[in-house]
Amino acid sequence: MTEQWRKIAWWAALGALSGTLATLAIFVPQWLNFYNALEGNISVAGFELSLSPLTLAPGLVFGLILGQALRRRGLMPGGRYAAYIAAAGLSYFVTVQVTLNILIDMLDNIILIGVAAGAIGAALLAGATAALIPDFQHRRPMIAMILAGAVLGAALFFAISSEHFFGWFLLFAPWQAGYAAAMATALED
């Protein structure tokens, strides 16, 4: 295995860990019966925004774990780590809100909704990453991240069809692993 593939596999493993922890962050409150206390809605400009572990945790967990890995590589000096956590959380939150308020009404197929949502989330986070880290300002990793997000977004089907831990795990672990592996293509050895 070449050094490049080892690096991609390492980043994919970090992403899979992040996706696993994100799924747990959603389901542990359910299993311990306090999820409902963490839910809420607010109206903004005619849109109903949902606040819950499902709409917040996956992006924040990804930002914490992958941001730390980027920081350890020296790519996030100063407050950029905190900015990356916020950007990952906000990218995911906006994607969920767009999905709930727009995509579900526009598209009839859950796989297409997942692909569109995956592409939106990946594009938002790729743009934020490029703004924070110059190494990501190249076309190849940007395209790889967005394509990985779009293709793996189809796994939303598993989450929606089962509504159980394993279905959501099949969405978050592969999506975050694939996106992180695509991120690795921007990193120099």
Sequence and secondary structure as in RCSB ss.txt:
>XXXX:A:sequence
MTEQWRKIAWWAALGALSGTLATLAIFVPQWLNFYNALEGNISVAGFELSLSPLTLAPGLVFGLILGQALRRRGL
MPGGRYAAYIAAAGLSYFVTVQVTLNILIDMLDNIILIGVAAGAIGAALLAGATAALIPDFQHRRPMIAMILAGA
VLGAALFFAISSEHFFGWFLLFAPWQAGYAAAMATALED
>XXXX:A:secstr
  HHHHHHHHHHHHHHHHHHHHHHHHHHHHHTT TGGG EEEEETTEEEEESHHHHHHHHHHHHHHHHHHHHTT 
  TTHHHHHHHHHHHHHHHHHHHIIIIIHHH S HHHHHHHHHHHHHHHHHHHHHHH GGG SHHHHHHHHHHHH
HHHTTHHHHHHH SHHHHHHHHHHHHHHHHHHHHTT   
